[in-house]
Amino acid sequence: MSTGTDLFDLTGKRALITGSSQGIGYALAKGLQQAGADIILNGRDTGKLAKAAQTLGDAHQIAFDATDHSAVKAAIDTFEAGTGSIDILINNAGMQHRTELENFPPDAFEQLLRTNISTVFNVGQAVANHMIKRGHGKIINIASVQTALARPGIAPYTATKGAVGNLTKGMATDWAKHGLQCNAIAPGYFDTPLNEALVNNPEFSAWLETRTPAGRWGNVEELVGAAIFLSSPASSFVNGHTLYVDGGISACL
């Protein structure tokens, strides 16, 4: 059995990261590439996708809308047939909408469901059907500290991330017998484009720094270690787990 750093080596593995033209997705793509993985970037904006691929130097690109089940299946099947196997999937695509619950627009609620939950099902199912045939694979879903905790103004987002946590358990329950490990990473508050409005809000940042035991916002690079662990042989008996990377915010009142 491999020991030491070999347990975390991703050489020879190919990883698809959805929503990876910026933010957390791009940081995870870059980190897994540095660990030896061949990277597949995904997004809907082909211009942003091409720019991200150029900065990585050597990365595949698959442009599809992860909310479209048929388009996802077609894109994954075509890639598998023409280029090769997808060994690691990170379901990162997601969005936020902040409005008090009593005034939350129904169309925004439906969009959150499609973007934060349906994408995990769509891409997860499409990739897993190939992994199951091979008898191995790694699926990592990006959950959130809101998988466990709520804040004012984001109740529907909290509901979607709770669903991601439970869908991860369901994936592990159904697919572990086929050699797949399905887990989730739950980031706390990170300085990303999704959180730009909060990062630029001095009052919120002051609250966050007081509320978080680590006393600061997270840096997206601090998610890479967890992603490498869950993508690698080091996590061969870890399944259905949600790993919180949140500076301790979910551990305290």
N, C-alpha and C positions, 0 to 999 in steps of 0.2 A: 504493500500500500504506500502511496505517496506520503511524504512527510514534509514538514516545514513549508517553505515558500512554494513548493511544487503544488501544494493543495489549492493554491490561489491562482495558478497559472491558467490563462484562458487561450493559450496558443492553439490554433487549429479549430477554434469554435467561432461560430458566426452568430452575431447578436442583432436583433431588430429592436429598435427603440422608437415607439410612436411619439409624435409631437416633439421631435428632437432637433428642430432647427434653431432652438434657443432655450434659455433657462435651464431647468433641471434636466430635461431630456438631453440637451446638448452636452451638459457637464457629465452625465452618465455615459454618453457615447464616447466622449473623449477619454474618460477614465477607464472604460472597458477596453478601448483600443490600446491604451498604454499597458494594460495587463495582458495583451496579446491577441485580443479578439478581432475578428474581421467585422466591420460595422456596417449596418444597414440603417440609414436615416429615413425617417418618414415624416411627412407633413402634407398639408393641402396647398401651401404656397410654394410653387416650384422655384421661384426666384430665391426666396429665403433658404429653401432646401439646398439649392445649388451652391449658395454662398457658404453655408455651413459645411457642406461636403468639401469645398475647396480649402477651408481652413484646417480640416482634418487631414487633408493631403491624399487620403486613399480610403474612400468610403462609397458603398453602394447607395443608391437613392430609389425609394419607392414612394411615389406620390399617390396617395389615395385618401378618401374621406373615411375615417374609421367609424363613422356613424352609419355608413352604408354597408349592410351585411353582404350583399351580392358583390359590390366592388371590392371589398376586403378579400373575400374568398377568391375572386378571380385574380387579384394581384398576388396573393400569397401562393396560390397554385402555380401561377406562371413563373414566379421567381424560383420556387422549389424545382420545377421541371427544367428551367433553363439555366439556372446558376448553381443551385445546390441547397443543402439543408440549412434550416434555421434552427440553431441549437439552443438559443437563449432568446426569450421575448421579455421586453420590459414595456408594460402597458402604462404609458406616461401621459397620454393625451388627456387634457382636462381643461375646465374653465371655472370661473367664479362669477357670481352675480350677487351684489350686496343690496338688499332692500329689506325693510322690516316685514315680517311674515304677513301681517294683516293687509299689506299693500303689494305683496309679491305678485308680479305679472304671471299669469298662467303660461304664457308662451315661453317666458324665461325659465319657468320651472321645467317644462317639457324639454327645453334645450339642454338644461343641466342633466336631466336623466339620460338623454341621448349621448351627450358628450362624456359624461363621467362614469356611466354604468354600461350603456350599450356598447361602447367602444371596447371595454374590457371583455365583454362576452364575444363580440364579433371577431376581434383579432385573436383572442385566446382560443376560441373554438377552431378557427381556420388553421392556426399554427399547431395546435395540439393534435389535430387529426393526422398531421404528418409525423409529429413526435411520437405518437402512440404506435405507429407502424414501425418506428425505429427502436422503440423500447427505452427511450431516454429523452430528457429535455428539461429546461429550466424556464419557469414562468414567474415573473416578478411584477406585481401590480402596485402602482403608486397610490397608496392610501393617503392618510393625513392624520395629524393630531386630532382633527375633527371626526375621525373614525370613533374616537372615544369621548370627545368633549364638544360642547356647543358654545357658541358665542352669539350675542345679539346680531340680527341682521343677515345671518347666513344659514338659517334653518334648512332650506332645501339642499344646500351644498353639504351640510352636515349629514343629511339623510343619504345623499349619494355616496359619501365616503364611508358611512357605516355599511352600506350595501357592498362596496368594494371589499371591505374586510370580510364580510360573510361570504361573498362570491369566491374569494380566495380560499376560504375553508372548504367550500363546495368543490372547487377545482381539485384540491388536494384529496378530498374524500373520494371523488370519482376517478382521478387519474394517477394517484400514487401507485396503484397496482400495475400500471403500465410503465413504471419507471420514471415518471415525471415528478419533479419537486416544484410545488406552487406556493409561493410566499408573497408577502407584501412588505413594502417599506412605508412607514408613516412619518413623513417629515413634519417637523414643527414649523416655526416661522422662519422662512428663508428669504433672503434678498433676491427676488426674481421679478421679471416683468409682470407676473400675475399679482404680485403684492406691491407694485410700484406706488399705488395710492397710499398704502399703509406705511411704507418705508419713508415716504415724503411727509408723513403726518407726525410732527414732533410730539404731540400728545400721546398718540398710539405707541410710538417707539419708546417713549419714556415708560408707559405702562408695561410694555412687553419686557423691557430690560429689568423692571422690578419684579414682574411675574415669573420670569424664567430664571431658574437657579444659576444657569451659566451667565446670565446678565447681559445677553446680546442677541442680535439676529444671527441665524446660521448662514454660513457660506455654502453655496451649492456643492463645492468640491468636497465638503464634509459628508456628503451622501455616497460618495464613490466607494468607500471601503465596505459599506453595507451591501452595495450592489455587486461588488466583486465577490464577496463572501457568498451571497445567495446565488450567484451565477456559476460558482466554482465547485470542484469536488469536495471542498471543505464543508459544504452544507448538504451532503448526500443523504442524511437522515433527518433533515429539517423540512417539515411539510405543514402547510396550513397556518404558518406563523406570521404575525404582524410585528415587524421590528420597528420600534419607535426611535427616531433620530431627531430629538427635539430639545436638547439642552436641559432635559429634566422637567419640562413644563407639565407633562402628564403624570409625574410622580408626586406632585405636591399640591396643596391647597393654597 
